[in-house]
Amino acid sequence: MDKYMLPCMNKQLFGIDCPGCGTQRAFMSLMRGDFLEAWNLFPAIYSTLLLFLLIGVHLIDKSRNYTRIIIVTAIANGAIMIFSYLYKMTNL
């Protein structure tokens, strides 16, 4: 399945990972049931899935306003992505 994944343009052009590198591989690891490997590949995979789930619920359930929780989750997801990226870049 790895041969069908999209390449990271940042890595191809500049030779370094982007903050989202590993997302596709982490998702595929989740689909195989390898939760620790998914975490190791992309630590923000779980918060990203939670964010997409909340957005989906927001689109389906019009009786409630999910805007605040979506914003908080998006900020937390961005922070996790940035901190894990910085950790990965400093500990290569």
N, C-alpha and C positions, 0 to 999 in steps of 0.2 A: 504494500500500500504506500510505502514511502516514495516510490517512484512517481506517484500521482500528485504529490504535494507541491504547492507553489513555492518557488525559491524566494528567499529574502533578498530584495533588491539592494538594501543597505549593505548586507554582507557581501553580495557580489560586486558592488561598486567600490566600497571602501574597505572591505576586509574585516569589519567588526560587526558584532551582533547588534541588533536593534532591541529596544525594550520589549518587543513582542515576539522575539525569536523563541521558538520552542512551543508556541501556542498550538500549532497543528499536530506536532508530535505528542504533546501532552494530552490533547483531546483524543487522539488515537489510542494512547495508553489507557485513558479512562474507558474507552469503548471495549478494550480488552480486559478491563477489570484490574489493571495494575495502577492502583491509586498512589502509591509511593513514588513510582517512576514518573507519573504525571506531575506530582509535586516537585520532584527534582528537576524536571525539564522546564517547568514554567510555574513558579509558586502562586501566581495570580489566577491559575485556572479555575479554582473553586469560587473565588469572588467574581470572576468574569461570568461563570455560569449562573451564579446567583443574580447578577445584574441583568443578564438576558432573561432569566425566569421572571424577575420583577417587571421588566419591560413588557414581556408577554402577558402577564397578569393585568398590567395596567391597560393594555390594548383590548383585552377581553372584558374585564370587569369595569364598566363605565360608572358604576354606582359609587365607587370610592375614588379618592384622589391619592395616588401613589407617588406623586411628584417628589415630595420631600425625601421619602425613603430611597427613591431611585437616585436622587442627587447625592445623598450621603453614601450610598453604596458605590456610586461612580467615583466619588472622591477617595473612598477607602481603597477601591480597586486600583486607581491611579497611583496612590501612595505605595501600595504593595508592589506594583509593577516597577516603579522608580527605585524603591529600596532594594528589590531583588536584582534589578539590573546593575545598580551601583555595586552591590555585593559581588555579583558575578564578574564584573569588569575589574574589580580590585583584587579578586582572589583567583585569577586564572592560573 
